[in-house]
Amino acid sequence: MKIYTLIYQKPLRVKTYSSLVALFEDNSQEQLGVSKAKLDRFDFDSTYYVSTRVIITRSVPLSSGDVRRKKSEERL
């Protein structure tokens, strides 16, 4: 499952969403300063969206099992 993290720069606020639809239902285009269509096309795999108002990232959360496996693989 991928999550979207929205960071308002001024005042600093952080919100987390399970989809872009949820992000836009909770925040207007005017608040974000970007359209949903632009973010639908944005390549979150290589970077994160940055504007003067917000930073939006997409990531995959790690479970404790994921972290243990990763550490185990690094030791080999």
A tleap script that builds the chain and sets N, CA, C and O, in Angstrom:
source leaprc.protein.ff14SB
mol = sequence {
  NMET LYS ILE TYR THR LEU ILE TYR GLN LYS
  PRO LEU ARG VAL LYS THR TYR SER SER LEU
  VAL ALA LEU PHE GLU ASP ASN SER GLN GLU
  GLN LEU GLY VAL SER LYS ALA LYS LEU ASP
  ARG PHE ASP PHE ASP SER THR TYR TYR VAL
  SER THR ARG VAL ILE ILE THR ARG SER VAL
  PRO LEU SER SER GLY ASP VAL ARG ARG LYS
  LYS SER GLU GLU ARG CLEU
}
set mol.1.N position { 0.841 -1.174 0.000 }
set mol.1.CA position { 0.000 0.000 0.000 }
set mol.1.C position { 0.891 1.244 0.000 }
set mol.1.O position { 1.849 1.336 0.768 }
set mol.2.N position { 0.565 2.182 -0.859 }
set mol.2.CA position { 1.315 3.430 -0.927 }
set mol.2.C position { 0.570 4.499 -0.144 }
set mol.2.O position { -0.659 4.508 -0.089 }
set mol.3.N position { 1.332 5.391 0.455 }
set mol.3.CA position { 0.729 6.504 1.187 }
set mol.3.C position { 1.265 7.822 0.623 }
set mol.3.O position { 2.385 7.899 0.118 }
set mol.4.N position { 0.437 8.836 0.727 }
set mol.4.CA position { 0.821 10.181 0.309 }
set mol.4.C position { 0.965 11.036 1.557 }
set mol.4.O position { 0.087 11.041 2.419 }
set mol.5.N position { 2.067 11.752 1.649 }
set mol.5.CA position { 2.302 12.652 2.765 }
set mol.5.C position { 2.264 14.074 2.236 }
set mol.5.O position { 2.984 14.428 1.302 }
set mol.6.N position { 1.410 14.884 2.852 }
set mol.6.CA position { 1.261 16.283 2.485 }
set mol.6.C position { 1.880 17.123 3.585 }
set mol.6.O position { 1.520 16.990 4.754 }
set mol.7.N position { 2.812 17.991 3.210 }
set mol.7.CA position { 3.464 18.878 4.164 }
set mol.7.C position { 3.171 20.311 3.744 }
set mol.7.O position { 3.652 20.778 2.712 }
set mol.8.N position { 2.378 21.003 4.556 }
set mol.8.CA position { 2.175 22.440 4.343 }
set mol.8.C position { 3.399 23.135 4.912 }
set mol.8.O position { 3.826 22.836 6.027 }
set mol.9.N position { 3.968 24.068 4.144 }
set mol.9.CA position { 5.212 24.700 4.570 }
set mol.9.C position { 5.005 25.830 5.572 }
set mol.9.O position { 5.825 26.011 6.472 }
set mol.10.N position { 3.912 26.601 5.431 }
set mol.10.CA position { 3.677 27.714 6.364 }
set mol.10.C position { 2.204 27.810 6.668 }
set mol.10.O position { 1.442 28.105 5.748 }
set mol.11.N position { 1.746 27.590 7.861 }
set mol.11.CA position { 2.479 27.044 8.993 }
set mol.11.C position { 2.742 25.549 8.767 }
set mol.11.O position { 1.995 24.886 8.048 }
set mol.12.N position { 3.768 25.044 9.362 }
set mol.12.CA position { 4.165 23.657 9.161 }
set mol.12.C position { 3.094 22.714 9.677 }
set mol.12.O position { 2.778 22.718 10.867 }
set mol.13.N position { 2.528 21.898 8.776 }
set mol.13.CA position { 1.545 20.872 9.119 }
set mol.13.C position { 1.806 19.660 8.248 }
set mol.13.O position { 2.160 19.802 7.077 }
set mol.14.N position { 1.637 18.472 8.803 }
set mol.14.CA position { 1.853 17.234 8.065 }
set mol.14.C position { 0.590 16.387 8.143 }
set mol.14.O position { 0.028 16.187 9.220 }
set mol.15.N position { 0.147 15.888 6.979 }
set mol.15.CA position { -1.022 15.019 6.901 }
set mol.15.C position { -0.670 13.824 6.025 }
set mol.15.O position { 0.136 13.945 5.103 }
set mol.16.N position { -1.272 12.670 6.310 }
set mol.16.CA position { -0.997 11.449 5.562 }
set mol.16.C position { -2.298 10.894 4.994 }
set mol.16.O position { -3.328 10.888 5.668 }
set mol.17.N position { -2.241 10.425 3.740 }
set mol.17.CA position { -3.427 9.930 3.035 }
set mol.17.C position { -3.112 8.622 2.311 }
set mol.17.O position { -1.966 8.357 1.948 }
set mol.18.N position { -4.151 7.813 2.107 }
set mol.18.CA position { -3.965 6.552 1.387 }
set mol.18.C position { -4.124 6.715 -0.117 }
set mol.18.O position { -3.818 5.789 -0.868 }
set mol.19.N position { -4.601 7.887 -0.579 }
set mol.19.CA position { -4.766 8.115 -2.014 }
set mol.19.C position { -4.768 9.615 -2.313 }
set mol.19.O position { -4.963 10.448 -1.428 }
set mol.20.N position { -4.544 9.925 -3.586 }
set mol.20.CA position { -4.642 11.324 -4.004 }
set mol.20.C position { -6.080 11.819 -3.915 }
set mol.20.O position { -6.318 12.997 -3.647 }
set mol.21.N position { -7.037 10.927 -4.139 }
set mol.21.CA position { -8.447 11.311 -4.030 }
set mol.21.C position { -8.737 11.806 -2.621 }
set mol.21.O position { -9.358 12.854 -2.446 }
set mol.22.N position { -8.289 11.059 -1.613 }
set mol.22.CA position { -8.499 11.478 -0.220 }
set mol.22.C position { -7.794 12.790 0.068 }
set mol.22.O position { -8.342 13.649 0.758 }
set mol.23.N position { -6.591 12.956 -0.450 }
set mol.23.CA position { -5.837 14.191 -0.247 }
set mol.23.C position { -6.615 15.383 -0.793 }
set mol.23.O position { -6.692 16.429 -0.148 }
set mol.24.N position { -7.201 15.220 -2.006 }
set mol.24.CA position { -7.949 16.323 -2.608 }
set mol.24.C position { -9.328 16.512 -1.990 }
set mol.24.O position { -9.868 17.618 -2.036 }
set mol.25.N position { -9.910 15.470 -1.414 }
set mol.25.CA position { -11.187 15.643 -0.726 }
set mol.25.C position { -11.017 16.433 0.566 }
set mol.25.O position { -11.938 17.122 1.004 }
set mol.26.N position { -9.850 16.333 1.167 }
set mol.26.CA position { -9.577 17.025 2.427 }
set mol.26.C position { -8.985 18.420 2.225 }
set mol.26.O position { -9.045 19.251 3.131 }
set mol.27.N position { -8.418 18.684 1.057 }
set mol.27.CA position { -7.738 19.951 0.767 }
set mol.27.C position { -8.162 20.439 -0.606 }
set mol.27.O position { -8.215 19.648 -1.548 }
set mol.28.N position { -8.462 21.717 -0.742 }
set mol.28.CA position { -8.884 22.248 -2.039 }
set mol.28.C position { -7.672 22.516 -2.932 }
set mol.28.O position { -6.535 22.610 -2.469 }
set mol.29.N position { -7.960 22.634 -4.217 }
set mol.29.CA position { -6.910 22.962 -5.177 }
set mol.29.C position { -6.290 24.314 -4.845 }
set mol.29.O position { -5.090 24.515 -5.035 }
set mol.30.N position { -7.095 25.226 -4.359 }
set mol.30.CA position { -6.577 26.545 -3.985 }
set mol.30.C position { -5.623 26.451 -2.795 }
set mol.30.O position { -4.610 27.149 -2.756 }
set mol.31.N position { -5.941 25.593 -1.827 }
set mol.31.CA position { -5.056 25.414 -0.671 }
set mol.31.C position { -3.726 24.794 -1.089 }
set mol.31.O position { -2.665 25.193 -0.610 }
set mol.32.N position { -3.798 23.820 -1.985 }
set mol.32.CA position { -2.598 23.093 -2.397 }
set mol.32.C position { -1.770 23.851 -3.428 }
set mol.32.O position { -0.544 23.740 -3.456 }
set mol.33.N position { -2.450 24.621 -4.275 }
set mol.33.CA position { -1.738 25.329 -5.324 }
set mol.33.C position { -1.352 24.439 -6.488 }
set mol.33.O position { -0.446 24.773 -7.252 }
set mol.34.N position { -2.044 23.289 -6.636 }
set mol.34.CA position { -1.766 22.353 -7.730 }
set mol.34.C position { -3.054 21.590 -8.023 }
set mol.34.O position { -3.874 21.375 -7.131 }
set mol.35.N position { -3.224 21.187 -9.274 }
set mol.35.CA position { -4.423 20.443 -9.651 }
set mol.35.C position { -4.213 18.941 -9.455 }
set mol.35.O position { -3.084 18.451 -9.442 }
set mol.36.N position { -5.314 18.234 -9.305 }
set mol.36.CA position { -5.247 16.780 -9.181 }
set mol.36.C position { -4.719 16.171 -10.474 }
set mol.36.O position { -3.957 15.204 -10.444 }
set mol.37.N position { -5.127 16.738 -11.611 }
set mol.37.CA position { -4.659 16.227 -12.896 }
set mol.37.C position { -3.128 16.287 -12.999 }
set mol.37.O position { -2.504 15.358 -13.511 }
set mol.38.N position { -2.533 17.368 -12.517 }
set mol.38.CA position { -1.071 17.495 -12.563 }
set mol.38.C position { -0.417 16.428 -11.670 }
set mol.38.O position { 0.580 15.819 -12.058 }
set mol.39.N position { -0.979 16.209 -10.481 }
set mol.39.CA position { -0.397 15.211 -9.588 }
set mol.39.C position { -0.643 13.785 -10.078 }
set mol.39.O position { 0.165 12.894 -9.813 }
set mol.40.N position { -1.762 13.558 -10.797 }
set mol.40.CA position { -1.999 12.236 -11.387 }
set mol.40.C position { -0.904 11.884 -12.391 }
set mol.40.O position { -0.545 10.715 -12.527 }
set mol.41.N position { -0.371 12.881 -13.093 }
set mol.41.CA position { 0.681 12.655 -14.084 }
set mol.41.C position { 2.089 12.742 -13.489 }
set mol.41.O position { 3.061 12.368 -14.144 }
set mol.42.N position { 2.201 13.229 -12.266 }
set mol.42.CA position { 3.507 13.479 -11.671 }
set mol.42.C position { 4.232 12.163 -11.372 }
set mol.42.O position { 3.604 11.195 -10.943 }
set mol.43.N position { 5.546 12.122 -11.597 }
set mol.43.CA position { 6.356 10.918 -11.377 }
set mol.43.C position { 6.872 10.878 -9.938 }
set mol.43.O position { 7.995 11.300 -9.664 }
set mol.44.N position { 6.047 10.370 -9.026 }
set mol.44.CA position { 6.437 10.277 -7.624 }
set mol.44.C position { 7.503 9.212 -7.383 }
set mol.44.O position { 8.141 9.205 -6.330 }
set mol.45.N position { 7.704 8.309 -8.349 }
set mol.45.CA position { 8.711 7.257 -8.168 }
set mol.45.C position { 10.131 7.807 -8.165 }
set mol.45.O position { 11.025 7.217 -7.559 }
set mol.46.N position { 10.343 8.940 -8.841 }
set mol.46.CA position { 11.709 9.453 -8.921 }
set mol.46.C position { 11.941 10.703 -8.074 }
set mol.46.O position { 13.090 11.077 -7.840 }
set mol.47.N position { 10.885 11.351 -7.615 }
set mol.47.CA position { 11.054 12.586 -6.847 }
set mol.47.C position { 9.785 12.877 -6.055 }
set mol.47.O position { 8.878 12.046 -6.010 }
set mol.48.N position { 9.717 14.038 -5.437 }
set mol.48.CA position { 8.504 14.459 -4.737 }
set mol.48.C position { 8.107 15.835 -5.236 }
set mol.48.O position { 8.946 16.609 -5.697 }
set mol.49.N position { 6.805 16.137 -5.138 }
set mol.49.CA position { 6.279 17.399 -5.641 }
set mol.49.C position { 6.569 18.513 -4.633 }
set mol.49.O position { 6.267 18.380 -3.447 }
set mol.50.N position { 7.153 19.604 -5.112 }
set mol.50.CA position { 7.488 20.734 -4.242 }
set mol.50.C position { 6.953 22.017 -4.870 }
set mol.50.O position { 7.166 22.276 -6.054 }
set mol.51.N position { 6.260 22.813 -4.065 }
set mol.51.CA position { 5.838 24.155 -4.481 }
set mol.51.C position { 6.110 25.102 -3.325 }
set mol.51.O position { 6.648 24.692 -2.296 }
set mol.52.N position { 5.747 26.350 -3.486 }
set mol.52.CA position { 5.957 27.316 -2.407 }
set mol.52.C position { 5.027 27.047 -1.230 }
set mol.52.O position { 5.303 27.481 -0.111 }
set mol.53.N position { 3.922 26.332 -1.474 }
set mol.53.CA position { 2.949 26.052 -0.405 }
set mol.53.C position { 3.111 24.687 0.233 }
set mol.53.O position { 3.017 24.548 1.453 }
set mol.54.N position { 3.360 23.658 -0.610 }
set mol.54.CA position { 3.314 22.277 -0.116 }
set mol.54.C position { 4.447 21.431 -0.661 }
set mol.54.O position { 5.083 21.767 -1.661 }
set mol.55.N position { 4.680 20.317 0.031 }
set mol.55.CA position { 5.516 19.223 -0.460 }
set mol.55.C position { 4.638 17.987 -0.374 }
set mol.55.O position { 4.010 17.741 0.656 }
set mol.56.N position { 4.589 17.200 -1.456 }
set mol.56.CA position { 3.793 15.978 -1.470 }
set mol.56.C position { 4.701 14.833 -1.864 }
set mol.56.O position { 5.376 14.892 -2.892 }
set mol.57.N position { 4.720 13.790 -1.046 }
set mol.57.CA position { 5.532 12.619 -1.326 }
set mol.57.C position { 4.651 11.382 -1.384 }
set mol.57.O position { 3.554 11.363 -0.826 }
set mol.58.N position { 5.136 10.348 -2.064 }
set mol.58.CA position { 4.461 9.052 -2.071 }
set mol.58.C position { 5.482 8.017 -1.631 }
set mol.58.O position { 6.604 7.993 -2.136 }
set mol.59.N position { 5.099 7.167 -0.698 }
set mol.59.CA position { 6.026 6.149 -0.223 }
set mol.59.C position { 5.265 4.898 0.186 }
set mol.59.O position { 4.034 4.884 0.229 }
set mol.60.N position { 6.013 3.864 0.482 }
set mol.60.CA position { 5.445 2.601 0.941 }
set mol.60.C position { 5.873 2.422 2.395 }
set mol.60.O position { 7.069 2.370 2.679 }
set mol.61.N position { 4.909 2.324 3.329 }
set mol.61.CA position { 5.288 2.156 4.733 }
set mol.61.C position { 5.898 0.780 4.969 }
set mol.61.O position { 5.530 -0.192 4.309 }
set mol.62.N position { 6.823 0.702 5.904 }
set mol.62.CA position { 7.474 -0.556 6.253 }
set mol.62.C position { 6.900 -1.107 7.556 }
set mol.62.O position { 6.698 -0.370 8.521 }
set mol.63.N position { 6.642 -2.408 7.567 }
set mol.63.CA position { 6.221 -3.066 8.802 }
set mol.63.C position { 7.470 -3.470 9.582 }
set mol.63.O position { 8.585 -3.382 9.067 }
set mol.64.N position { 7.283 -3.907 10.804 }
set mol.64.CA position { 8.445 -4.363 11.594 }
set mol.64.C position { 9.096 -5.568 10.928 }
set mol.64.O position { 10.318 -5.712 10.979 }
set mol.65.N position { 8.305 -6.432 10.307 }
set mol.65.CA position { 8.857 -7.581 9.585 }
set mol.65.C position { 9.700 -7.153 8.401 }
set mol.65.O position { 10.746 -7.746 8.136 }
set mol.66.N position { 9.251 -6.120 7.678 }
set mol.66.CA position { 10.024 -5.583 6.549 }
set mol.66.C position { 11.375 -5.071 7.020 }
set mol.66.O position { 12.395 -5.316 6.376 }
set mol.67.N position { 11.385 -4.361 8.141 }
set mol.67.CA position { 12.632 -3.803 8.685 }
set mol.67.C position { 13.572 -4.928 9.103 }
set mol.67.O position { 14.770 -4.872 8.824 }
set mol.68.N position { 13.037 -5.949 9.771 }
set mol.68.CA position { 13.881 -7.082 10.194 }
set mol.68.C position { 14.486 -7.795 8.998 }
set mol.68.O position { 15.671 -8.128 9.013 }
set mol.69.N position { 13.680 -8.036 7.946 }
set mol.69.CA position { 14.198 -8.697 6.744 }
set mol.69.C position { 15.288 -7.862 6.096 }
set mol.69.O position { 16.318 -8.394 5.682 }
set mol.70.N position { 15.070 -6.569 6.009 }
set mol.70.CA position { 16.060 -5.676 5.400 }
set mol.70.C position { 17.371 -5.716 6.177 }
set mol.70.O position { 18.446 -5.799 5.582 }
set mol.71.N position { 17.284 -5.658 7.507 }
set mol.71.CA position { 18.501 -5.702 8.325 }
set mol.71.C position { 19.194 -7.048 8.196 }
set mol.71.O position { 20.422 -7.122 8.162 }
set mol.72.N position { 18.402 -8.109 8.124 }
set mol.72.CA position { 18.972 -9.458 7.970 }
set mol.72.C position { 19.720 -9.588 6.634 }
set mol.72.O position { 20.804 -10.168 6.570 }
set mol.73.N position { 19.126 -9.043 5.583 }
set mol.73.CA position { 19.767 -9.093 4.260 }
set mol.73.C position { 21.038 -8.260 4.224 }
set mol.73.O position { 21.990 -8.633 3.538 }
set mol.74.N position { 21.081 -7.155 4.936 }
set mol.74.CA position { 22.271 -6.297 4.954 }
set mol.74.C position { 23.437 -6.973 5.657 }
set mol.74.O position { 24.596 -6.706 5.341 }
set mol.75.N position { 23.135 -7.841 6.601 }
set mol.75.CA position { 24.207 -8.536 7.339 }
set mol.75.C position { 24.872 -9.598 6.501 }
set mol.75.O position { 26.014 -9.967 6.778 }
set mol.76.N position { 24.185 -10.115 5.464 }
set mol.76.CA position { 24.751 -11.188 4.645 }
set mol.76.C position { 25.801 -10.728 3.714 }
set mol.76.O position { 26.359 -11.532 2.968 }
savepdb mol mol.pdb
quit
